[in-house]
Amino acid sequence: MKKLANIVVVCVVIFFLTVFPVIASGLIDLNTASEAELTTLPGIGPATAASIIEYREVKPFSSVEEVLEVKGIGPAKFEAIKDLVIVEEVKE
């Protein structure tokens, strides 16, 4: 039983070591963010946020730069958001 408890503790620690830095950093994951979260980004309104969500439902983002393929995201808007977003691997 003690061995099982140790395994659980290790799993919890690993989880927080991998997840917490992303949460603490305040970065927004393009593959999982809600419309409300996306609209907190500079220059991203409800229509562009909806376009980002529609894009990722067809094909999840594999890089931050890929958001340039979304209608409504041009070079200037990308420059404004690129340091505020991340792309985490999508778990299927």
PyMOL Python script that loads the backbone (N, CA, C, O; Angstrom):
from pymol import cmd

cmd.read_pdbstr("""\
ATOM      1  N   MET A   1       0.821  -1.194   0.000  1.00  0.00           N
ATOM      2  CA  MET A   1       0.000   0.000   0.000  1.00  0.00           C
ATOM      3  C   MET A   1       0.869   1.263   0.000  1.00  0.00           C
ATOM      4  O   MET A   1       0.542   2.249  -0.662  1.00  0.00           O
ATOM      5  N   LYS A   2       1.962   1.224   0.739  1.00  0.00           N
ATOM      6  CA  LYS A   2       2.855   2.373   0.796  1.00  0.00           C
ATOM      7  C   LYS A   2       3.481   2.629  -0.576  1.00  0.00           C
ATOM      8  O   LYS A   2       3.679   3.778  -0.972  1.00  0.00           O
ATOM      9  N   LYS A   3       3.788   1.555  -1.293  1.00  0.00           N
ATOM     10  CA  LYS A   3       4.368   1.688  -2.625  1.00  0.00           C
ATOM     11  C   LYS A   3       3.375   2.378  -3.571  1.00  0.00           C
ATOM     12  O   LYS A   3       3.767   3.229  -4.369  1.00  0.00           O
ATOM     13  N   LEU A   4       2.102   2.015  -3.481  1.00  0.00           N
ATOM     14  CA  LEU A   4       1.068   2.634  -4.304  1.00  0.00           C
ATOM     15  C   LEU A   4       0.944   4.121  -3.976  1.00  0.00           C
ATOM     16  O   LEU A   4       0.801   4.951  -4.874  1.00  0.00           O
ATOM     17  N   ALA A   5       1.000   4.448  -2.701  1.00  0.00           N
ATOM     18  CA  ALA A   5       0.923   5.855  -2.289  1.00  0.00           C
ATOM     19  C   ALA A   5       2.105   6.642  -2.854  1.00  0.00           C
ATOM     20  O   ALA A   5       1.936   7.777  -3.300  1.00  0.00           O
ATOM     21  N   ASN A   6       3.281   6.055  -2.839  1.00  0.00           N
ATOM     22  CA  ASN A   6       4.460   6.718  -3.400  1.00  0.00           C
ATOM     23  C   ASN A   6       4.310   6.951  -4.900  1.00  0.00           C
ATOM     24  O   ASN A   6       4.694   8.003  -5.412  1.00  0.00           O
ATOM     25  N   ILE A   7       3.757   5.977  -5.594  1.00  0.00           N
ATOM     26  CA  ILE A   7       3.542   6.107  -7.034  1.00  0.00           C
ATOM     27  C   ILE A   7       2.557   7.238  -7.317  1.00  0.00           C
ATOM     28  O   ILE A   7       2.766   8.032  -8.234  1.00  0.00           O
ATOM     29  N   VAL A   8       1.497   7.307  -6.539  1.00  0.00           N
ATOM     30  CA  VAL A   8       0.499   8.365  -6.711  1.00  0.00           C
ATOM     31  C   VAL A   8       1.140   9.736  -6.475  1.00  0.00           C
ATOM     32  O   VAL A   8       0.908  10.671  -7.241  1.00  0.00           O
ATOM     33  N   VAL A   9       1.931   9.851  -5.437  1.00  0.00           N
ATOM     34  CA  VAL A   9       2.600  11.120  -5.132  1.00  0.00           C
ATOM     35  C   VAL A   9       3.520  11.524  -6.281  1.00  0.00           C
ATOM     36  O   VAL A   9       3.528  12.686  -6.689  1.00  0.00           O
ATOM     37  N   VAL A  10       4.283  10.588  -6.800  1.00  0.00           N
ATOM     38  CA  VAL A  10       5.185  10.882  -7.915  1.00  0.00           C
ATOM     39  C   VAL A  10       4.387  11.343  -9.134  1.00  0.00           C
ATOM     40  O   VAL A  10       4.776  12.301  -9.802  1.00  0.00           O
ATOM     41  N   CYS A  11       3.288  10.677  -9.424  1.00  0.00           N
ATOM     42  CA  CYS A  11       2.451  11.061 -10.569  1.00  0.00           C
ATOM     43  C   CYS A  11       1.894  12.473 -10.394  1.00  0.00           C
ATOM     44  O   CYS A  11       1.882  13.256 -11.344  1.00  0.00           O
ATOM     45  N   VAL A  12       1.443  12.794  -9.210  1.00  0.00           N
ATOM     46  CA  VAL A  12       0.904  14.131  -8.941  1.00  0.00           C
ATOM     47  C   VAL A  12       1.997  15.187  -9.101  1.00  0.00           C
ATOM     48  O   VAL A  12       1.761  16.242  -9.689  1.00  0.00           O
ATOM     49  N   VAL A  13       3.170  14.910  -8.586  1.00  0.00           N
ATOM     50  CA  VAL A  13       4.288  15.855  -8.705  1.00  0.00           C
ATOM     51  C   VAL A  13       4.648  16.066 -10.172  1.00  0.00           C
ATOM     52  O   VAL A  13       4.845  17.202 -10.603  1.00  0.00           O
ATOM     53  N   ILE A  14       4.735  14.999 -10.930  1.00  0.00           N
ATOM     54  CA  ILE A  14       5.053  15.113 -12.358  1.00  0.00           C
ATOM     55  C   ILE A  14       3.988  15.934 -13.074  1.00  0.00           C
ATOM     56  O   ILE A  14       4.307  16.780 -13.909  1.00  0.00           O
ATOM     57  N   PHE A  15       2.726  15.684 -12.748  1.00  0.00           N
ATOM     58  CA  PHE A  15       1.629  16.436 -13.359  1.00  0.00           C
ATOM     59  C   PHE A  15       1.801  17.932 -13.118  1.00  0.00           C
ATOM     60  O   PHE A  15       1.733  18.727 -14.056  1.00  0.00           O
ATOM     61  N   PHE A  16       2.021  18.311 -11.874  1.00  0.00           N
ATOM     62  CA  PHE A  16       2.138  19.731 -11.557  1.00  0.00           C
ATOM     63  C   PHE A  16       3.406  20.358 -12.128  1.00  0.00           C
ATOM     64  O   PHE A  16       3.410  21.541 -12.468  1.00  0.00           O
ATOM     65  N   LEU A  17       4.463  19.593 -12.236  1.00  0.00           N
ATOM     66  CA  LEU A  17       5.690  20.131 -12.823  1.00  0.00           C
ATOM     67  C   LEU A  17       5.539  20.403 -14.313  1.00  0.00           C
ATOM     68  O   LEU A  17       6.200  21.288 -14.855  1.00  0.00           O
ATOM     69  N   THR A  18       4.674  19.646 -14.973  1.00  0.00           N
ATOM     70  CA  THR A  18       4.489  19.851 -16.408  1.00  0.00           C
ATOM     71  C   THR A  18       3.367  20.830 -16.717  1.00  0.00           C
ATOM     72  O   THR A  18       3.452  21.566 -17.700  1.00  0.00           O
ATOM     73  N   VAL A  19       2.332  20.855 -15.914  1.00  0.00           N
ATOM     74  CA  VAL A  19       1.171  21.700 -16.190  1.00  0.00           C
ATOM     75  C   VAL A  19       1.299  23.087 -15.572  1.00  0.00           C
ATOM     76  O   VAL A  19       0.951  24.078 -16.214  1.00  0.00           O
ATOM     77  N   PHE A  20       1.780  23.175 -14.366  1.00  0.00           N
ATOM     78  CA  PHE A  20       1.796  24.445 -13.652  1.00  0.00           C
ATOM     79  C   PHE A  20       2.588  25.548 -14.345  1.00  0.00           C
ATOM     80  O   PHE A  20       2.129  26.690 -14.338  1.00  0.00           O
ATOM     81  N   PRO A  21       3.751  25.280 -14.944  1.00  0.00           N
ATOM     82  CA  PRO A  21       4.471  26.380 -15.608  1.00  0.00           C
ATOM     83  C   PRO A  21       3.657  27.054 -16.703  1.00  0.00           C
ATOM     84  O   PRO A  21       3.736  28.271 -16.873  1.00  0.00           O
ATOM     85  N   VAL A  22       2.877  26.280 -17.445  1.00  0.00           N
ATOM     86  CA  VAL A  22       2.051  26.856 -18.499  1.00  0.00           C
ATOM     87  C   VAL A  22       0.946  27.702 -17.891  1.00  0.00           C
ATOM     88  O   VAL A  22       0.674  28.804 -18.367  1.00  0.00           O
ATOM     89  N   ILE A  23       0.306  27.193 -16.840  1.00  0.00           N
ATOM     90  CA  ILE A  23      -0.760  27.938 -16.181  1.00  0.00           C
ATOM     91  C   ILE A  23      -0.193  29.209 -15.554  1.00  0.00           C
ATOM     92  O   ILE A  23      -0.763  30.289 -15.709  1.00  0.00           O
ATOM     93  N   ALA A  24       0.906  29.081 -14.860  1.00  0.00           N
ATOM     94  CA  ALA A  24       1.506  30.221 -14.169  1.00  0.00           C
ATOM     95  C   ALA A  24       2.003  31.278 -15.143  1.00  0.00           C
ATOM     96  O   ALA A  24       2.007  32.467 -14.824  1.00  0.00           O
ATOM     97  N   SER A  25       2.414  30.857 -16.312  1.00  0.00           N
ATOM     98  CA  SER A  25       2.951  31.806 -17.276  1.00  0.00           C
ATOM     99  C   SER A  25       1.868  32.680 -17.875  1.00  0.00           C
ATOM    100  O   SER A  25       2.163  33.752 -18.403  1.00  0.00           O
ATOM    101  N   GLY A  26       0.621  32.245 -17.804  1.00  0.00           N
ATOM    102  CA  GLY A  26      -0.474  33.012 -18.368  1.00  0.00           C
ATOM    103  C   GLY A  26      -0.578  32.891 -19.875  1.00  0.00           C
ATOM    104  O   GLY A  26      -1.338  33.629 -20.503  1.00  0.00           O
ATOM    105  N   LEU A  27       0.166  31.977 -20.462  1.00  0.00           N
ATOM    106  CA  LEU A  27       0.102  31.780 -21.905  1.00  0.00           C
ATOM    107  C   LEU A  27      -1.192  31.072 -22.276  1.00  0.00           C
ATOM    108  O   LEU A  27      -1.700  30.244 -21.519  1.00  0.00           O
ATOM    109  N   ILE A  28      -1.710  31.402 -23.429  1.00  0.00           N
ATOM    110  CA  ILE A  28      -2.970  30.835 -23.901  1.00  0.00           C
ATOM    111  C   ILE A  28      -2.665  29.786 -24.961  1.00  0.00           C
ATOM    112  O   ILE A  28      -1.970  30.058 -25.940  1.00  0.00           O
ATOM    113  N   ASP A  29      -3.194  28.582 -24.753  1.00  0.00           N
ATOM    114  CA  ASP A  29      -2.985  27.482 -25.695  1.00  0.00           C
ATOM    115  C   ASP A  29      -3.994  27.604 -26.835  1.00  0.00           C
ATOM    116  O   ASP A  29      -5.202  27.536 -26.611  1.00  0.00           O
ATOM    117  N   LEU A  30      -3.502  27.780 -28.037  1.00  0.00           N
ATOM    118  CA  LEU A  30      -4.377  27.930 -29.196  1.00  0.00           C
ATOM    119  C   LEU A  30      -5.239  26.699 -29.450  1.00  0.00           C
ATOM    120  O   LEU A  30      -6.296  26.808 -30.072  1.00  0.00           O
ATOM    121  N   ASN A  31      -4.813  25.542 -28.983  1.00  0.00           N
ATOM    122  CA  ASN A  31      -5.574  24.314 -29.218  1.00  0.00           C
ATOM    123  C   ASN A  31      -6.658  24.055 -28.184  1.00  0.00           C
ATOM    124  O   ASN A  31      -7.511  23.196 -28.405  1.00  0.00           O
ATOM    125  N   THR A  32      -6.656  24.763 -27.071  1.00  0.00           N
ATOM    126  CA  THR A  32      -7.643  24.471 -26.023  1.00  0.00           C
ATOM    127  C   THR A  32      -8.371  25.699 -25.487  1.00  0.00           C
ATOM    128  O   THR A  32      -9.341  25.552 -24.744  1.00  0.00           O
ATOM    129  N   ALA A  33      -7.938  26.884 -25.835  1.00  0.00           N
ATOM    130  CA  ALA A  33      -8.521  28.106 -25.271  1.00  0.00           C
ATOM    131  C   ALA A  33      -9.971  28.290 -25.698  1.00  0.00           C
ATOM    132  O   ALA A  33     -10.361  27.967 -26.820  1.00  0.00           O
ATOM    133  N   SER A  34     -10.750  28.816 -24.769  1.00  0.00           N
ATOM    134  CA  SER A  34     -12.141  29.151 -25.070  1.00  0.00           C
ATOM    135  C   SER A  34     -12.185  30.466 -25.852  1.00  0.00           C
ATOM    136  O   SER A  34     -11.182  31.171 -25.964  1.00  0.00           O
ATOM    137  N   GLU A  35     -13.355  30.775 -26.382  1.00  0.00           N
ATOM    138  CA  GLU A  35     -13.511  32.047 -27.092  1.00  0.00           C
ATOM    139  C   GLU A  35     -13.219  33.211 -26.145  1.00  0.00           C
ATOM    140  O   GLU A  35     -12.579  34.189 -26.534  1.00  0.00           O
ATOM    141  N   ALA A  36     -13.687  33.102 -24.913  1.00  0.00           N
ATOM    142  CA  ALA A  36     -13.455  34.164 -23.929  1.00  0.00           C
ATOM    143  C   ALA A  36     -11.964  34.360 -23.667  1.00  0.00           C
ATOM    144  O   ALA A  36     -11.498  35.494 -23.551  1.00  0.00           O
ATOM    145  N   GLU A  37     -11.218  33.267 -23.573  1.00  0.00           N
ATOM    146  CA  GLU A  37      -9.771  33.371 -23.353  1.00  0.00           C
ATOM    147  C   GLU A  37      -9.079  33.991 -24.561  1.00  0.00           C
ATOM    148  O   GLU A  37      -8.200  34.839 -24.411  1.00  0.00           O
ATOM    149  N   LEU A  38      -9.473  33.570 -25.744  1.00  0.00           N
ATOM    150  CA  LEU A  38      -8.851  34.095 -26.959  1.00  0.00           C
ATOM    151  C   LEU A  38      -9.105  35.591 -27.126  1.00  0.00           C
ATOM    152  O   LEU A  38      -8.240  36.314 -27.620  1.00  0.00           O
ATOM    153  N   THR A  39     -10.280  36.058 -26.719  1.00  0.00           N
ATOM    154  CA  THR A  39     -10.589  37.480 -26.882  1.00  0.00           C
ATOM    155  C   THR A  39      -9.826  38.366 -25.901  1.00  0.00           C
ATOM    156  O   THR A  39      -9.893  39.591 -26.001  1.00  0.00           O
ATOM    157  N   THR A  40      -9.107  37.773 -24.964  1.00  0.00           N
ATOM    158  CA  THR A  40      -8.252  38.579 -24.084  1.00  0.00           C
ATOM    159  C   THR A  40      -6.945  38.954 -24.780  1.00  0.00           C
ATOM    160  O   THR A  40      -6.200  39.803 -24.290  1.00  0.00           O
ATOM    161  N   LEU A  41      -6.672  38.333 -25.899  1.00  0.00           N
ATOM    162  CA  LEU A  41      -5.456  38.644 -26.660  1.00  0.00           C
ATOM    163  C   LEU A  41      -5.642  39.957 -27.421  1.00  0.00           C
ATOM    164  O   LEU A  41      -6.744  40.240 -27.890  1.00  0.00           O
ATOM    165  N   PRO A  42      -4.590  40.758 -27.552  1.00  0.00           N
ATOM    166  CA  PRO A  42      -4.713  42.036 -28.262  1.00  0.00           C
ATOM    167  C   PRO A  42      -5.111  41.845 -29.723  1.00  0.00           C
ATOM    168  O   PRO A  42      -4.490  41.080 -30.462  1.00  0.00           O
ATOM    169  N   GLY A  43      -6.161  42.559 -30.117  1.00  0.00           N
ATOM    170  CA  GLY A  43      -6.611  42.519 -31.499  1.00  0.00           C
ATOM    171  C   GLY A  43      -7.488  41.337 -31.857  1.00  0.00           C
ATOM    172  O   GLY A  43      -7.902  41.207 -33.010  1.00  0.00           O
ATOM    173  N   ILE A  44      -7.783  40.469 -30.897  1.00  0.00           N
ATOM    174  CA  ILE A  44      -8.619  39.294 -31.170  1.00  0.00           C
ATOM    175  C   ILE A  44     -10.014  39.538 -30.602  1.00  0.00           C
ATOM    176  O   ILE A  44     -10.211  39.583 -29.388  1.00  0.00           O
ATOM    177  N   GLY A  45     -10.972  39.694 -31.505  1.00  0.00           N
ATOM    178  CA  GLY A  45     -12.359  39.858 -31.098  1.00  0.00           C
ATOM    179  C   GLY A  45     -13.098  38.538 -31.225  1.00  0.00           C
ATOM    180  O   GLY A  45     -12.500  37.513 -31.550  1.00  0.00           O
ATOM    181  N   PRO A  46     -14.403  38.565 -30.967  1.00  0.00           N
ATOM    182  CA  PRO A  46     -15.195  37.328 -31.036  1.00  0.00           C
ATOM    183  C   PRO A  46     -15.142  36.628 -32.398  1.00  0.00           C
ATOM    184  O   PRO A  46     -15.088  35.399 -32.458  1.00  0.00           O
ATOM    185  N   ALA A  47     -15.156  37.390 -33.478  1.00  0.00           N
ATOM    186  CA  ALA A  47     -15.145  36.766 -34.813  1.00  0.00           C
ATOM    187  C   ALA A  47     -13.820  36.055 -35.083  1.00  0.00           C
ATOM    188  O   ALA A  47     -13.809  34.935 -35.595  1.00  0.00           O
ATOM    189  N   THR A  48     -12.717  36.693 -34.744  1.00  0.00           N
ATOM    190  CA  THR A  48     -11.408  36.065 -34.961  1.00  0.00           C
ATOM    191  C   THR A  48     -11.220  34.882 -34.025  1.00  0.00           C
ATOM    192  O   THR A  48     -10.660  33.859 -34.418  1.00  0.00           O
ATOM    193  N   ALA A  49     -11.686  35.018 -32.784  1.00  0.00           N
ATOM    194  CA  ALA A  49     -11.608  33.896 -31.840  1.00  0.00           C
ATOM    195  C   ALA A  49     -12.390  32.704 -32.381  1.00  0.00           C
ATOM    196  O   ALA A  49     -11.931  31.565 -32.297  1.00  0.00           O
ATOM    197  N   ALA A  50     -13.571  32.969 -32.936  1.00  0.00           N
ATOM    198  CA  ALA A  50     -14.377  31.890 -33.515  1.00  0.00           C
ATOM    199  C   ALA A  50     -13.649  31.253 -34.698  1.00  0.00           C
ATOM    200  O   ALA A  50     -13.714  30.037 -34.884  1.00  0.00           O
ATOM    201  N   SER A  51     -12.961  32.062 -35.493  1.00  0.00           N
ATOM    202  CA  SER A  51     -12.197  31.526 -36.630  1.00  0.00           C
ATOM    203  C   SER A  51     -11.055  30.629 -36.160  1.00  0.00           C
ATOM    204  O   SER A  51     -10.774  29.602 -36.778  1.00  0.00           O
ATOM    205  N   ILE A  52     -10.398  31.015 -35.070  1.00  0.00           N
ATOM    206  CA  ILE A  52      -9.320  30.192 -34.508  1.00  0.00           C
ATOM    207  C   ILE A  52      -9.877  28.847 -34.060  1.00  0.00           C
ATOM    208  O   ILE A  52      -9.281  27.802 -34.323  1.00  0.00           O
ATOM    209  N   ILE A  53     -11.018  28.875 -33.383  1.00  0.00           N
ATOM    210  CA  ILE A  53     -11.634  27.639 -32.892  1.00  0.00           C
ATOM    211  C   ILE A  53     -12.073  26.760 -34.060  1.00  0.00           C
ATOM    212  O   ILE A  53     -11.865  25.547 -34.034  1.00  0.00           O
ATOM    213  N   GLU A  54     -12.676  27.361 -35.083  1.00  0.00           N
ATOM    214  CA  GLU A  54     -13.094  26.590 -36.258  1.00  0.00           C
ATOM    215  C   GLU A  54     -11.889  25.933 -36.933  1.00  0.00           C
ATOM    216  O   GLU A  54     -11.957  24.769 -37.328  1.00  0.00           O
ATOM    217  N   TYR A  55     -10.801  26.667 -37.063  1.00  0.00           N
ATOM    218  CA  TYR A  55      -9.585  26.134 -37.691  1.00  0.00           C
ATOM    219  C   TYR A  55      -9.078  24.917 -36.929  1.00  0.00           C
ATOM    220  O   TYR A  55      -8.799  23.878 -37.526  1.00  0.00           O
ATOM    221  N   ARG A  56      -8.959  25.047 -35.608  1.00  0.00           N
ATOM    222  CA  ARG A  56      -8.368  23.955 -34.824  1.00  0.00           C
ATOM    223  C   ARG A  56      -9.280  22.735 -34.736  1.00  0.00           C
ATOM    224  O   ARG A  56      -8.806  21.629 -34.475  1.00  0.00           O
ATOM    225  N   GLU A  57     -10.588  22.923 -34.952  1.00  0.00           N
ATOM    226  CA  GLU A  57     -11.492  21.771 -34.956  1.00  0.00           C
ATOM    227  C   GLU A  57     -11.261  20.904 -36.187  1.00  0.00           C
ATOM    228  O   GLU A  57     -11.482  19.694 -36.145  1.00  0.00           O
ATOM    229  N   VAL A  58     -10.821  21.510 -37.270  1.00  0.00           N
ATOM    230  CA  VAL A  58     -10.500  20.769 -38.491  1.00  0.00           C
ATOM    231  C   VAL A  58      -9.095  20.184 -38.390  1.00  0.00           C
ATOM    232  O   VAL A  58      -8.864  19.022 -38.725  1.00  0.00           O
ATOM    233  N   LYS A  59      -8.163  21.010 -37.922  1.00  0.00           N
ATOM    234  CA  LYS A  59      -6.757  20.598 -37.824  1.00  0.00           C
ATOM    235  C   LYS A  59      -6.127  21.335 -36.650  1.00  0.00           C
ATOM    236  O   LYS A  59      -5.941  22.550 -36.715  1.00  0.00           O
ATOM    237  N   PRO A  60      -5.797  20.624 -35.585  1.00  0.00           N
ATOM    238  CA  PRO A  60      -5.157  21.290 -34.439  1.00  0.00           C
ATOM    239  C   PRO A  60      -3.859  21.982 -34.856  1.00  0.00           C
ATOM    240  O   PRO A  60      -3.161  21.534 -35.765  1.00  0.00           O
ATOM    241  N   PHE A  61      -3.560  23.065 -34.182  1.00  0.00           N
ATOM    242  CA  PHE A  61      -2.328  23.803 -34.454  1.00  0.00           C
ATOM    243  C   PHE A  61      -1.123  22.956 -34.065  1.00  0.00           C
ATOM    244  O   PHE A  61      -1.124  22.297 -33.025  1.00  0.00           O
ATOM    245  N   SER A  62      -0.101  22.981 -34.907  1.00  0.00           N
ATOM    246  CA  SER A  62       1.143  22.281 -34.574  1.00  0.00           C
ATOM    247  C   SER A  62       2.257  23.267 -34.239  1.00  0.00           C
ATOM    248  O   SER A  62       3.315  22.875 -33.747  1.00  0.00           O
ATOM    249  N   SER A  63       2.014  24.545 -34.506  1.00  0.00           N
ATOM    250  CA  SER A  63       2.973  25.592 -34.137  1.00  0.00           C
ATOM    251  C   SER A  63       2.219  26.903 -33.959  1.00  0.00           C
ATOM    252  O   SER A  63       1.115  27.073 -34.476  1.00  0.00           O
ATOM    253  N   VAL A  64       2.817  27.814 -33.232  1.00  0.00           N
ATOM    254  CA  VAL A  64       2.211  29.131 -33.027  1.00  0.00           C
ATOM    255  C   VAL A  64       2.079  29.859 -34.366  1.00  0.00           C
ATOM    256  O   VAL A  64       1.074  30.526 -34.613  1.00  0.00           O
ATOM    257  N   GLU A  65       3.077  29.735 -35.219  1.00  0.00           N
ATOM    258  CA  GLU A  65       3.076  30.423 -36.513  1.00  0.00           C
ATOM    259  C   GLU A  65       1.906  30.003 -37.406  1.00  0.00           C
ATOM    260  O   GLU A  65       1.489  30.757 -38.286  1.00  0.00           O
ATOM    261  N   GLU A  66       1.390  28.823 -37.181  1.00  0.00           N
ATOM    262  CA  GLU A  66       0.289  28.317 -38.002  1.00  0.00           C
ATOM    263  C   GLU A  66      -0.969  29.171 -37.864  1.00  0.00           C
ATOM    264  O   GLU A  66      -1.837  29.129 -38.735  1.00  0.00           O
ATOM    265  N   VAL A  67      -1.080  29.940 -36.790  1.00  0.00           N
ATOM    266  CA  VAL A  67      -2.252  30.793 -36.599  1.00  0.00           C
ATOM    267  C   VAL A  67      -2.342  31.849 -37.707  1.00  0.00           C
ATOM    268  O   VAL A  67      -3.405  32.433 -37.919  1.00  0.00           O
ATOM    269  N   LEU A  68      -1.247  32.093 -38.406  1.00  0.00           N
ATOM    270  CA  LEU A  68      -1.262  33.018 -39.545  1.00  0.00           C
ATOM    271  C   LEU A  68      -2.175  32.532 -40.670  1.00  0.00           C
ATOM    272  O   LEU A  68      -2.576  33.324 -41.522  1.00  0.00           O
ATOM    273  N   GLU A  69      -2.505  31.247 -40.683  1.00  0.00           N
ATOM    274  CA  GLU A  69      -3.392  30.692 -41.706  1.00  0.00           C
ATOM    275  C   GLU A  69      -4.862  30.978 -41.417  1.00  0.00           C
ATOM    276  O   GLU A  69      -5.719  30.756 -42.273  1.00  0.00           O
ATOM    277  N   VAL A  70      -5.155  31.465 -40.223  1.00  0.00           N
ATOM    278  CA  VAL A  70      -6.535  31.748 -39.822  1.00  0.00           C
ATOM    279  C   VAL A  70      -6.969  33.091 -40.400  1.00  0.00           C
ATOM    280  O   VAL A  70      -6.231  34.075 -40.341  1.00  0.00           O
ATOM    281  N   LYS A  71      -8.180  33.116 -40.962  1.00  0.00           N
ATOM    282  CA  LYS A  71      -8.733  34.358 -41.496  1.00  0.00           C
ATOM    283  C   LYS A  71      -8.811  35.389 -40.369  1.00  0.00           C
ATOM    284  O   LYS A  71      -9.333  35.111 -39.289  1.00  0.00           O
ATOM    285  N   GLY A  72      -8.288  36.570 -40.639  1.00  0.00           N
ATOM    286  CA  GLY A  72      -8.313  37.636 -39.639  1.00  0.00           C
ATOM    287  C   GLY A  72      -7.011  37.803 -38.879  1.00  0.00           C
ATOM    288  O   GLY A  72      -6.855  38.750 -38.107  1.00  0.00           O
ATOM    289  N   ILE A  73      -6.066  36.881 -39.096  1.00  0.00           N
ATOM    290  CA  ILE A  73      -4.756  36.996 -38.445  1.00  0.00           C
ATOM    291  C   ILE A  73      -3.717  37.318 -39.517  1.00  0.00           C
ATOM    292  O   ILE A  73      -3.393  36.481 -40.360  1.00  0.00           O
ATOM    293  N   GLY A  74      -3.213  38.521 -39.471  1.00  0.00           N
ATOM    294  CA  GLY A  74      -2.154  38.935 -40.385  1.00  0.00           C
ATOM    295  C   GLY A  74      -0.851  39.095 -39.619  1.00  0.00           C
ATOM    296  O   GLY A  74      -0.792  38.825 -38.419  1.00  0.00           O
ATOM    297  N   PRO A  75       0.186  39.531 -40.308  1.00  0.00           N
ATOM    298  CA  PRO A  75       1.492  39.680 -39.654  1.00  0.00           C
ATOM    299  C   PRO A  75       1.476  40.609 -38.433  1.00  0.00           C
ATOM    300  O   PRO A  75       2.113  40.305 -37.424  1.00  0.00           O
ATOM    301  N   ALA A  76       0.768  41.719 -38.513  1.00  0.00           N
ATOM    302  CA  ALA A  76       0.747  42.666 -37.386  1.00  0.00           C
ATOM    303  C   ALA A  76       0.056  42.062 -36.169  1.00  0.00           C
ATOM    304  O   ALA A  76       0.542  42.188 -35.045  1.00  0.00           O
ATOM    305  N   LYS A  77      -1.075  41.407 -36.395  1.00  0.00           N
ATOM    306  CA  LYS A  77      -1.796  40.787 -35.280  1.00  0.00           C
ATOM    307  C   LYS A  77      -0.976  39.637 -34.698  1.00  0.00           C
ATOM    308  O   LYS A  77      -0.941  39.437 -33.483  1.00  0.00           O
ATOM    309  N   PHE A  78      -0.319  38.888 -35.577  1.00  0.00           N
ATOM    310  CA  PHE A  78       0.528  37.793 -35.101  1.00  0.00           C
ATOM    311  C   PHE A  78       1.646  38.325 -34.214  1.00  0.00           C
ATOM    312  O   PHE A  78       1.924  37.754 -33.160  1.00  0.00           O
ATOM    313  N   GLU A  79       2.285  39.406 -34.626  1.00  0.00           N
ATOM    314  CA  GLU A  79       3.358  40.001 -33.819  1.00  0.00           C
ATOM    315  C   GLU A  79       2.849  40.393 -32.436  1.00  0.00           C
ATOM    316  O   GLU A  79       3.574  40.285 -31.448  1.00  0.00           O
ATOM    317  N   ALA A  80       1.592  40.850 -32.370  1.00  0.00           N
ATOM    318  CA  ALA A  80       1.022  41.284 -31.092  1.00  0.00           C
ATOM    319  C   ALA A  80       0.722  40.122 -30.155  1.00  0.00           C
ATOM    320  O   ALA A  80       0.743  40.292 -28.936  1.00  0.00           O
ATOM    321  N   ILE A  81       0.441  38.934 -30.709  1.00  0.00           N
ATOM    322  CA  ILE A  81       0.022  37.813 -29.855  1.00  0.00           C
ATOM    323  C   ILE A  81       1.050  36.694 -29.724  1.00  0.00           C
ATOM    324  O   ILE A  81       0.914  35.844 -28.844  1.00  0.00           O
ATOM    325  N   LYS A  82       2.067  36.672 -30.567  1.00  0.00           N
ATOM    326  CA  LYS A  82       2.961  35.510 -30.641  1.00  0.00           C
ATOM    327  C   LYS A  82       3.632  35.154 -29.319  1.00  0.00           C
ATOM    328  O   LYS A  82       3.897  33.978 -29.067  1.00  0.00           O
ATOM    329  N   ASP A  83       3.910  36.130 -28.478  1.00  0.00           N
ATOM    330  CA  ASP A  83       4.558  35.847 -27.196  1.00  0.00           C
ATOM    331  C   ASP A  83       3.559  35.549 -26.084  1.00  0.00           C
ATOM    332  O   ASP A  83       3.948  35.296 -24.944  1.00  0.00           O
ATOM    333  N   LEU A  84       2.268  35.579 -26.419  1.00  0.00           N
ATOM    334  CA  LEU A  84       1.213  35.353 -25.429  1.00  0.00           C
ATOM    335  C   LEU A  84       0.525  34.011 -25.603  1.00  0.00           C
ATOM    336  O   LEU A  84      -0.312  33.623 -24.787  1.00  0.00           O
ATOM    337  N   VAL A  85       0.882  33.299 -26.674  1.00  0.00           N
ATOM    338  CA  VAL A  85       0.215  32.030 -26.973  1.00  0.00           C
ATOM    339  C   VAL A  85       1.225  30.892 -27.075  1.00  0.00           C
ATOM    340  O   VAL A  85       2.414  31.100 -27.320  1.00  0.00           O
ATOM    341  N   ILE A  86       0.714  29.696 -26.879  1.00  0.00           N
ATOM    342  CA  ILE A  86       1.504  28.478 -27.046  1.00  0.00           C
ATOM    343  C   ILE A  86       0.659  27.467 -27.800  1.00  0.00           C
ATOM    344  O   ILE A  86      -0.541  27.661 -27.995  1.00  0.00           O
ATOM    345  N   VAL A  87       1.293  26.398 -28.216  1.00  0.00           N
ATOM    346  CA  VAL A  87       0.599  25.271 -28.828  1.00  0.00           C
ATOM    347  C   VAL A  87       1.082  24.023 -28.111  1.00  0.00           C
ATOM    348  O   VAL A  87       2.235  23.615 -28.248  1.00  0.00           O
ATOM    349  N   GLU A  88       0.190  23.429 -27.351  1.00  0.00           N
ATOM    350  CA  GLU A  88       0.486  22.171 -26.676  1.00  0.00           C
ATOM    351  C   GLU A  88       0.019  21.034 -27.568  1.00  0.00           C
ATOM    352  O   GLU A  88      -0.905  21.198 -28.365  1.00  0.00           O
ATOM    353  N   GLU A  89       0.650  19.900 -27.433  1.00  0.00           N
ATOM    354  CA  GLU A  89       0.263  18.717 -28.205  1.00  0.00           C
ATOM    355  C   GLU A  89      -1.162  18.319 -27.838  1.00  0.00           C
ATOM    356  O   GLU A  89      -1.524  18.281 -26.662  1.00  0.00           O
ATOM    357  N   VAL A  90      -1.958  18.024 -28.850  1.00  0.00           N
ATOM    358  CA  VAL A  90      -3.338  17.618 -28.628  1.00  0.00           C
ATOM    359  C   VAL A  90      -3.364  16.135 -28.305  1.00  0.00           C
ATOM    360  O   VAL A  90      -2.831  15.319 -29.056  1.00  0.00           O
ATOM    361  N   LYS A  91      -3.987  15.790 -27.186  1.00  0.00           N
ATOM    362  CA  LYS A  91      -4.121  14.385 -26.798  1.00  0.00           C
ATOM    363  C   LYS A  91      -5.441  13.867 -27.332  1.00  0.00           C
ATOM    364  O   LYS A  91      -6.503  14.419 -27.047  1.00  0.00           O
ATOM    365  N   GLU A  92      -5.362  12.815 -28.099  1.00  0.00           N
ATOM    366  CA  GLU A  92      -6.577  12.265 -28.709  1.00  0.00           C
ATOM    367  C   GLU A  92      -7.138  11.132 -27.912  1.00  0.00           C
ATOM    368  O   GLU A  92      -8.160  10.558 -28.288  1.00  0.00           O
TER     369      GLU A  92
END
""", "prot")
cmd.dss("prot")
cmd.show_as("cartoon", "prot")
cmd.util.cbc("prot")
cmd.orient("prot")
